[in-house]
């Protein structure tokens, strides 16, 4: 598999990466992977598998996996060199090292923070976390109505309907004074620290409000890892990344063409 990948598939992988960097929107995410034979690292240590995916509106969907020995922000910075569009990610600070892009945040992560902070039986009358969660849910509902409309119309809708909701949300956040070290504080801090990134989607109708696309793209790798557990060598991990890239790109394109395949989108 390593020999076939390095000899025949790697040139296609490089071509796919170059095509991805020419897109307007890129999503990024990463997960752990264990490599047994890695110089300078114990067999039980964790490495990383990164995924980069073209935006949901792309006519040529691409999924690129890249193995790296760590989670350093220099990894996406090096991979995305030459890309100058919109980068959609979670709140991991390492992505800030990627230069010449517009950083866009993930409202699914923001909403998750509020959900984790909600006590059992919480309501908007008894819990600030429930209020924050309701704001995020309303945002998804409102923006979801724009999924199938023209970009110009979507932009106008976001400016007239969605922006006022976000302004109200961030004003409300400043009135919340959570207990230090609490999950509520974590939820409030996440949104406040990410305000610029979380509102960046308002500048372009092509940018979604969450990074769910990347999370869905990396899920097949995570599911596979439960079965094969680890990679034996660095070359094996790199080859795995290349094969996953080609297979997941093929599946994404099949979904675009509405072809029935055995994949999460089927």
KEKE-3310 file (N, C-alpha, C; in steps of 0.2 Angstrom, whole numbers, plus 5000, padded with zeros to 4 digits):
npx = (5004:5010:5020:5012:5005:5014:5020:5010:4999:5002:5006:4993:4987:4995:4991:4977:4978:4984:4973:4964:4969:4966:4953:4939:4934:4940:4938:4945:4951:4956:4962:4967:4981:4989:5006:5017:5031:5040:5052:5060:5049:5038:5030:5017:5013:5004:5000:4995:4981:4977:4963:4958:4945:4936:4924:4906:4899:4907:4910:4919:4921:4934:4944:4957:4968:4981:4995:5004:5017:5012:5002:5005:5002:5010:5008:4995:4998:5009:5004:4993:4999:4999:4986:4972:4959:4944:4945:4938:4936:4938:4939:4953:4968:4980:4977:4978:4990:4990:4992:4987:4973:4955:4949:4937:4924:4916:4900:4893:4902:4902:4888:4888:4896:4887:4878:4884:4886:4873:4863:4854:4837:4836:4830:4826:4822:4828:4842:4857:4864:4855:4849:4859:4861:4849:4850:4860:4854:4843:4850:4855:4843:4838:4848:4848:4838:4843:4850:4847:4846:4850:4867:4867:4855:4855:4866:4860:4849:4856:4862:4851:4843:4850:4862:4857:4853:4865:4871:4863:4865:4879:4879:4871:4879:4889:4883:4883:4889:4898:4903:4920:4930:4919:4908:4900:4907:4917:4909:4904:4917:4922:4914:4915:4929:4930:4923:4926:4929:4918:4908:4913:4907:4897:4902:4903:4893:4896:4902:4899:4890:4896:4908:4905:4906:4920:4921:4912:4919:4931:4926:4925:4938:4940:4931:4937:4949:4945:4945:4957:4966:4980:4995:5008:5021:5028:5028:5018:5007:5007:5004:4991:4984:4984:4977:4965:4961:4959:4948:4938:4937:4931:4919:4913:4912:4903:4892:4889:4885:4874:4874:4871:4879:4889:4890:4892:4884:4874)
npy = (4994:5006:5008:5008:5020:5030:5030:5031:5037:5049:5060:5064:5067:5079:5087:5089:5095:5108:5112:5114:5125:5135:5138:5147:5146:5137:5124:5118:5105:5094:5078:5065:5053:5038:5034:5021:5019:5032:5044:5050:5049:5041:5026:5026:5039:5054:5059:5069:5070:5080:5088:5096:5105:5109:5123:5122:5127:5124:5119:5110:5099:5095:5085:5085:5076:5077:5070:5074:5076:5083:5095:5108:5126:5129:5119:5120:5133:5131:5122:5129:5139:5152:5152:5163:5166:5163:5155:5143:5137:5129:5135:5134:5141:5139:5141:5154:5157:5155:5165:5179:5176:5176:5174:5163:5159:5145:5142:5131:5126:5136:5135:5123:5125:5132:5122:5113:5120:5121:5116:5102:5102:5115:5131:5146:5155:5152:5149:5156:5150:5143:5153:5158:5147:5147:5158:5154:5144:5150:5158:5148:5143:5155:5158:5146:5147:5153:5144:5140:5151:5164:5171:5186:5189:5181:5188:5200:5197:5192:5203:5211:5204:5193:5200:5210:5201:5195:5206:5209:5198:5198:5210:5206:5196:5204:5207:5196:5189:5177:5164:5162:5150:5141:5132:5140:5152:5148:5146:5159:5166:5160:5164:5178:5180:5175:5184:5192:5182:5174:5183:5185:5178:5186:5194:5188:5179:5166:5159:5148:5146:5138:5125:5112:5105:5101:5094:5083:5078:5073:5063:5049:5045:5045:5035:5024:5023:5017:5004:5000:5006:5011:5018:5010:5015:5031:5033:5025:5032:5044:5038:5033:5045:5050:5041:5042:5055:5054:5045:5051:5063:5058:5053:5064:5071:5062:5064:5077:5076:5069:5055:5038:5032:5022:5030:5043:5053:5047)
npz = (5000:5004:4994:4982:4985:4987:4974:4964:4968:4975:4966:4961:4973:4976:4966:4969:4981:4977:4969:4979:4987:4978:4980:4987:5000:5014:5025:5041:5051:5065:5071:5083:5080:5082:5080:5079:5076:5076:5075:5089:5097:5109:5107:5112:5111:5105:5088:5074:5063:5051:5042:5027:5019:5005:5003:5006:4995:4984:4968:4965:4975:4988:4998:5009:5018:5030:5037:5052:5065:5076:5085:5082:5077:5066:5057:5050:5045:5036:5027:5021:5015:5003:5001:5002:5006:5014:5030:5039:5055:5071:5088:5091:5095:5087:5074:5071:5067:5053:5040:5030:5028:5030:5045:5051:5063:5072:5075:5079:5089:5098:5102:5108:5119:5127:5129:5136:5148:5153:5167:5172:5167:5165:5160:5150:5160:5171:5169:5163:5153:5146:5140:5131:5124:5117:5109:5100:5094:5088:5079:5070:5065:5058:5049:5042:5033:5022:5014:5001:4993:4981:4981:4983:4988:4999:5006:5009:5017:5028:5032:5036:5044:5051:5057:5066:5076:5081:5085:5096:5104:5107:5115:5125:5131:5137:5149:5157:5171:5175:5187:5192:5183:5180:5170:5163:5163:5154:5142:5140:5138:5127:5116:5117:5115:5103:5095:5083:5074:5074:5068:5056:5045:5040:5031:5019:5008:5005:5015:5028:5044:5053:5057:5053:5042:5040:5052:5049:5038:5043:5050:5045:5045:5059:5063:5056:5063:5075:5072:5066:5074:5075:5066:5059:5054:5050:5036:5033:5039:5032:5019:5022:5024:5011:5004:5011:5007:4993:4993:5001:4994:4982:4987:4991:4979:4973:4980:4977:4964:4966:4966:4971:4984:4996:5009:5022:5017:5010)
capx = (5000:5014:5023:5007:5003:5020:5022:5005:4993:5005:5005:4986:4986:4998:4987:4971:4980:4984:4966:4960:4971:4963:4946:4938:4933:4942:4937:4950:4950:4961:4961:4973:4982:4995:5011:5021:5038:5041:5058:5060:5043:5036:5025:5010:5012:4999:5002:4989:4979:4973:4959:4956:4940:4933:4918:4900:4897:4912:4908:4924:4923:4940:4945:4964:4971:4988:4998:5009:5018:5010:4996:5007:4999:5014:5006:4991:5001:5013:4999:4989:5003:4997:4978:4971:4952:4941:4947:4933:4939:4935:4942:4960:4972:4985:4975:4980:4997:4989:4992:4983:4966:4950:4947:4929:4923:4911:4894:4891:4906:4899:4882:4890:4899:4882:4874:4888:4885:4866:4861:4848:4830:4837:4826:4828:4820:4832:4849:4860:4867:4850:4848:4864:4860:4843:4852:4863:4849:4839:4854:4855:4836:4837:4853:4847:4833:4847:4854:4846:4845:4856:4872:4866:4849:4858:4870:4855:4846:4861:4863:4845:4840:4855:4867:4854:4853:4871:4873:4860:4869:4885:4878:4869:4885:4893:4879:4883:4895:4898:4908:4926:4931:4913:4907:4896:4912:4920:4905:4905:4923:4923:4910:4918:4936:4930:4918:4928:4929:4911:4904:4916:4903:4893:4906:4903:4887:4899:4904:4894:4891:4899:4914:4902:4908:4926:4920:4910:4924:4936:4923:4927:4945:4939:4928:4941:4954:4942:4946:4964:4970:4986:4999:5015:5026:5027:5026:5011:5002:5007:5000:4984:4982:4983:4971:4958:4960:4956:4942:4933:4935:4927:4913:4910:4909:4897:4886:4887:4881:4868:4875:4870:4885:4889:4894:4888:4879:4869)
capy = (5000:5012:5008:5011:5027:5035:5030:5032:5042:5055:5065:5066:5071:5085:5091:5090:5101:5114:5115:5116:5131:5140:5139:5154:5145:5131:5122:5114:5102:5089:5073:5062:5047:5035:5031:5017:5020:5039:5046:5054:5049:5035:5022:5027:5046:5056:5063:5072:5069:5086:5088:5103:5103:5115:5125:5119:5129:5123:5115:5104:5097:5092:5083:5083:5074:5077:5068:5078:5073:5087:5100:5115:5130:5130:5114:5123:5138:5128:5118:5134:5144:5153:5153:5170:5166:5162:5149:5141:5133:5129:5141:5133:5147:5138:5143:5161:5157:5156:5172:5182:5174:5179:5168:5162:5154:5140:5143:5125:5125:5141:5132:5117:5127:5134:5116:5110:5124:5120:5111:5098:5105:5122:5135:5153:5159:5149:5148:5160:5146:5142:5159:5158:5142:5149:5163:5151:5140:5155:5159:5142:5143:5160:5157:5140:5149:5156:5139:5139:5157:5167:5175:5193:5189:5179:5193:5206:5194:5192:5210:5214:5199:5190:5204:5212:5196:5194:5212:5209:5193:5201:5215:5202:5193:5208:5208:5190:5189:5170:5162:5160:5143:5138:5130:5146:5157:5145:5148:5167:5168:5157:5169:5185:5180:5174:5188:5194:5176:5172:5187:5186:5176:5191:5198:5184:5174:5159:5157:5145:5149:5132:5121:5105:5102:5098:5088:5077:5076:5069:5057:5042:5043:5043:5029:5019:5022:5013:4997:4998:5008:5015:5017:5007:5020:5038:5032:5022:5037:5048:5035:5033:5052:5051:5037:5045:5061:5052:5041:5055:5067:5054:5052:5071:5073:5058:5067:5083:5073:5065:5048:5035:5028:5020:5035:5047:5058:5043)
capz = (5000:5004:4988:4977:4986:4985:4967:4959:4971:4978:4961:4961:4980:4976:4961:4973:4986:4973:4967:4985:4988:4974:4982:4991:5007:5016:5032:5043:5058:5066:5076:5085:5077:5085:5075:5083:5074:5075:5078:5095:5101:5111:5103:5114:5110:5100:5083:5072:5056:5049:5036:5024:5015:5001:5005:5004:4989:4979:4962:4964:4982:4989:5005:5009:5024:5030:5044:5055:5071:5082:5083:5081:5072:5060:5052:5045:5042:5030:5022:5018:5012:4996:5001:5004:5006:5021:5033:5044:5060:5078:5092:5092:5094:5083:5067:5071:5063:5046:5038:5024:5027:5034:5050:5052:5068:5072:5080:5082:5095:5103:5105:5112:5125:5131:5131:5142:5154:5156:5172:5171:5168:5164:5156:5149:5165:5177:5167:5158:5148:5142:5135:5126:5119:5113:5104:5095:5090:5083:5073:5065:5061:5053:5043:5038:5028:5017:5011:4994:4989:4978:4986:4984:4992:5006:5009:5011:5022:5034:5035:5038:5049:5056:5060:5072:5081:5083:5089:5102:5107:5110:5120:5131:5134:5142:5155:5160:5175:5178:5192:5189:5183:5179:5162:5160:5161:5148:5136:5139:5136:5120:5111:5117:5112:5096:5092:5076:5069:5074:5064:5049:5039:5038:5025:5013:5008:5003:5021:5033:5051:5057:5054:5053:5036:5042:5057:5045:5033:5047:5054:5042:5048:5066:5063:5054:5068:5080:5070:5065:5081:5075:5060:5061:5053:5047:5029:5033:5041:5026:5014:5024:5023:5004:5002:5013:5003:4987:4994:5003:4989:4977:4990:4991:4972:4971:4983:4973:4958:4968:4965:4977:4986:5003:5013:5027:5014:5006)
cpx = (5004:5017:5018:5005:5008:5021:5017:5000:4996:5004:4998:4985:4989:4994:4980:4973:4980:4978:4963:4962:4969:4956:4945:4937:4936:4941:4943:4948:4956:4959:4967:4974:4989:5000:5016:5029:5039:5047:5057:5054:5041:5030:5018:5009:5007:5002:4995:4988:4975:4969:4958:4951:4938:4926:4912:4897:4901:4909:4913:4926:4929:4941:4953:4966:4978:4991:5004:5010:5015:5004:4998:5004:5003:5012:5001:4994:5005:5009:4996:4993:5001:4989:4977:4963:4949:4942:4942:4936:4935:4939:4950:4964:4978:4983:4977:4986:4996:4988:4988:4977:4962:4948:4940:4928:4917:4906:4892:4895:4903:4893:4883:4893:4893:4878:4878:4887:4878:4865:4855:4841:4831:4832:4829:4827:4825:4840:4851:4862:4861:4848:4853:4863:4854:4845:4855:4858:4845:4843:4854:4848:4836:4842:4852:4842:4837:4851:4854:4844:4851:4860:4870:4860:4851:4862:4865:4851:4850:4862:4857:4842:4845:4860:4863:4854:4859:4873:4869:4863:4875:4884:4875:4875:4889:4889:4880:4890:4896:4904:4914:4927:4925:4913:4903:4902:4916:4916:4905:4911:4924:4920:4914:4925:4936:4925:4920:4927:4922:4906:4907:4912:4898:4896:4905:4897:4890:4901:4899:4895:4894:4904:4911:4905:4915:4925:4917:4915:4929:4933:4924:4933:4944:4936:4932:4947:4951:4944:4953:4969:4976:4990:5005:5021:5024:5025:5019:5006:5002:5003:4993:4981:4980:4977:4965:4956:4956:4949:4937:4932:4930:4920:4909:4908:4904:4891:4884:4883:4875:4868:4874:4876:4885:4893:4890:4883:4873:4863)
cpy = (5006:5013:5011:5018:5032:5035:5033:5037:5048:5061:5068:5070:5078:5090:5093:5096:5108:5117:5117:5123:5137:5142:5145:5152:5138:5130:5117:5111:5097:5084:5069:5055:5044:5032:5027:5018:5027:5041:5051:5054:5042:5032:5024:5035:5048:5060:5066:5071:5076:5085:5095:5101:5110:5117:5122:5121:5128:5118:5109:5102:5093:5091:5081:5082:5075:5075:5073:5076:5077:5092:5107:5119:5131:5125:5117:5129:5136:5125:5124:5140:5145:5154:5159:5171:5166:5155:5148:5136:5133:5135:5139:5138:5146:5140:5150:5162:5157:5163:5173:5178:5177:5173:5169:5157:5149:5141:5137:5123:5130:5138:5127:5119:5129:5127:5113:5113:5124:5115:5107:5102:5113:5125:5142:5157:5157:5149:5153:5156:5144:5147:5160:5153:5143:5154:5159:5147:5144:5157:5154:5142:5149:5159:5151:5141:5151:5151:5139:5145:5160:5171:5182:5193:5186:5184:5199:5203:5194:5198:5213:5210:5196:5194:5207:5207:5195:5200:5212:5203:5195:5206:5211:5199:5197:5209:5202:5190:5182:5169:5160:5152:5138:5136:5136:5151:5154:5147:5155:5169:5166:5162:5176:5185:5178:5178:5190:5188:5174:5176:5188:5183:5181:5195:5194:5179:5167:5156:5154:5148:5143:5129:5113:5102:5098:5093:5082:5074:5071:5063:5050:5040:5041:5036:5023:5018:5018:5005:4996:5001:5013:5014:5014:5012:5027:5037:5029:5027:5042:5045:5034:5040:5053:5047:5039:5051:5059:5049:5046:5061:5064:5054:5059:5073:5069:5061:5073:5081:5069:5058:5044:5031:5026:5025:5039:5051:5054:5043)
cpz = (5000:4997:4983:4979:4985:4978:4962:4962:4973:4973:4961:4967:4979:4971:4965:4978:4983:4971:4973:4987:4984:4975:4986:4998:5008:5023:5034:5050:5059:5071:5078:5081:5080:5080:5080:5082:5072:5078:5083:5099:5103:5107:5105:5113:5105:5094:5080:5065:5055:5043:5034:5019:5011:5004:5003:4998:4983:4974:4961:4972:4983:4996:5005:5017:5024:5037:5046:5062:5077:5080:5083:5076:5066:5055:5047:5041:5036:5025:5018:5015:5004:4996:5004:5005:5013:5024:5039:5049:5066:5081:5093:5090:5088:5076:5066:5067:5056:5044:5031:5022:5031:5039:5052:5058:5067:5077:5083:5089:5100:5106:5110:5119:5130:5133:5137:5148:5157:5161:5169:5172:5167:5159:5155:5155:5171:5175:5161:5152:5143:5137:5130:5121:5114:5107:5098:5091:5085:5077:5068:5061:5056:5047:5039:5032:5022:5013:5004:4990:4986:4983:4987:4989:4999:5010:5012:5017:5029:5037:5038:5044:5054:5060:5066:5078:5085:5088:5096:5107:5111:5115:5126:5134:5139:5148:5159:5164:5178:5183:5189:5189:5181:5171:5159:5158:5154:5141:5135:5135:5129:5115:5111:5114:5105:5092:5084:5072:5069:5069:5057:5043:5036:5032:5019:5013:5006:5010:5026:5040:5056:5053:5054:5047:5037:5047:5053:5040:5037:5050:5051:5045:5055:5067:5062:5060:5074:5079:5069:5070:5080:5068:5063:5060:5050:5040:5028:5035:5035:5020:5016:5023:5015:5002:5004:5009:4997:4988:4996:4998:4984:4980:4990:4984:4970:4974:4979:4967:4959:4966:4971:4979:4994:5007:5017:5023:5010:5010)
residu = (UNK:UNK:UNK:UNK:UNK:UNK:UNK:UNK:UNK:UNK:UNK:UNK:UNK:UNK:UNK:UNK:UNK:UNK:UNK:UNK:UNK:UNK:UNK:UNK:UNK:UNK:UNK:UNK:UNK:UNK:UNK:UNK:UNK:UNK:UNK:UNK:UNK:UNK:UNK:UNK:UNK:UNK:UNK:UNK:UNK:UNK:UNK:UNK:UNK:UNK:UNK:UNK:UNK:UNK:UNK:UNK:UNK:UNK:UNK:UNK:UNK:UNK:UNK:UNK:UNK:UNK:UNK:UNK:UNK:UNK:UNK:UNK:UNK:UNK:UNK:UNK:UNK:UNK:UNK:UNK:UNK:UNK:UNK:UNK:UNK:UNK:UNK:UNK:UNK:UNK:UNK:UNK:UNK:UNK:UNK:UNK:UNK:UNK:UNK:UNK:UNK:UNK:UNK:UNK:UNK:UNK:UNK:UNK:UNK:UNK:UNK:UNK:UNK:UNK:UNK:UNK:UNK:UNK:UNK:UNK:UNK:UNK:UNK:UNK:UNK:UNK:UNK:UNK:UNK:UNK:UNK:UNK:UNK:UNK:UNK:UNK:UNK:UNK:UNK:UNK:UNK:UNK:UNK:UNK:UNK:UNK:UNK:UNK:UNK:UNK:UNK:UNK:UNK:UNK:UNK:UNK:UNK:UNK:UNK:UNK:UNK:UNK:UNK:UNK:UNK:UNK:UNK:UNK:UNK:UNK:UNK:UNK:UNK:UNK:UNK:UNK:UNK:UNK:UNK:UNK:UNK:UNK:UNK:UNK:UNK:UNK:UNK:UNK:UNK:UNK:UNK:UNK:UNK:UNK:UNK:UNK:UNK:UNK:UNK:UNK:UNK:UNK:UNK:UNK:UNK:UNK:UNK:UNK:UNK:UNK:UNK:UNK:UNK:UNK:UNK:UNK:UNK:UNK:UNK:UNK:UNK:UNK:UNK:UNK:UNK:UNK:UNK:UNK:UNK:UNK:UNK:UNK:UNK:UNK:UNK:UNK:UNK:UNK:UNK:UNK:UNK:UNK:UNK:UNK:UNK:UNK:UNK:UNK:UNK:UNK:UNK:UNK:UNK:UNK:UNK:UNK:UNK:UNK:UNK:UNK:UNK:UNK:UNK:UNK:UNK:UNK)
# end
